[in-house]
Structure formats: C-alpha cells, structure tokens
C-alpha cells in the first residue's frame, strides 16, 4: 500500500512538472513574439501609423511610448 501511495504521488508530481513545462514554453513563445514586435516597432519610421488590435478592431495608436 505504501508503494502505491508513493507511485500516485510521483504521478502527480510528474503531471505538475509537465504542466509547468508547458506553461514555461507558452510564456517563452509570448516573450519571443513581444521581442520581435518591439524590434519591428524600433525600425518603423516615426511618421508611419502604428495600430493595436482590440478585439476584432485595429485601432491607431496615438502614443507609441505607451506600447512598451
């Protein structure tokens, strides 16, 4: 019985570890996407319009400084 308890606890730890690894991968992907966005913004000419998505709409950004 003790062995079964240990096995169940180990399975729970493994499941939590897998979930954590998936979350880390998701956050890493988001970070890379944001870094690429910031890189693109830094090369954009100041007089060109920049848009931000809000739900299904694209809204022009009036203050680029607020984006970062």
C-alpha positions in Angstrom: 0.0 0.0 0.0 2.8 2.4 0.8 4.3 1.7 -2.6 1.0 2.6 -4.3 0.8 5.9 -2.4 4.4 6.7 -3.5 3.5 5.8 -7.1 0.4 8.1 -7.0 2.4 11.0 -5.5 5.1 10.5 -8.1 2.5 10.6 -10.9 1.0 13.8 -9.5 4.5 15.4 -9.4 5.2 14.3 -13.0 1.8 15.7 -14.1 2.5 19.0 -12.4 6.0 19.2 -13.9 4.6 18.6 -17.4 2.0 21.3 -16.8 4.8 23.7 -15.6 6.9 22.9 -18.6 4.0 23.7 -21.0 3.4 27.0 -19.2 7.1 27.9 -19.5 7.1 27.0 -23.2 4.0 29.2 -23.7 5.5 32.2 -21.8 8.7 31.8 -23.8 6.8 31.9 -27.0 5.0 35.0 -25.9 8.3 36.7 -24.9 9.8 35.9 -28.3 6.7 37.3 -30.0 6.9 40.5 -28.0 10.6 40.9 -28.6 10.0 40.6 -32.4 7.2 43.1 -32.2 9.4 45.6 -30.3 12.2 45.1 -32.9 9.7 45.8 -35.7 8.5 48.9 -34.0 12.0 50.2 -33.5 12.6 50.1 -37.3 9.3 51.7 -38.1 9.5 55.3 -39.2 8.1 57.7 -36.7 5.7 59.3 -39.2 4.1 55.9 -40.0 0.9 54.9 -38.3 1.0 52.0 -35.8 -2.1 50.0 -35.0 -3.1 47.9 -32.0 -5.6 45.2 -32.0 -8.5 45.5 -29.6 -10.8 42.5 -30.0 -11.8 42.4 -33.7 -10.8 46.0 -34.3 -7.5 47.6 -35.3 -7.1 51.0 -33.6 -4.5 53.6 -34.4 -2.0 54.2 -31.6 -1.6 57.9 -30.8 1.3 57.5 -28.3 3.9 54.8 -29.2 5.6 55.3 -25.9 2.7 53.7 -24.1 3.1 50.5 -26.2 6.3 49.5 -24.3 
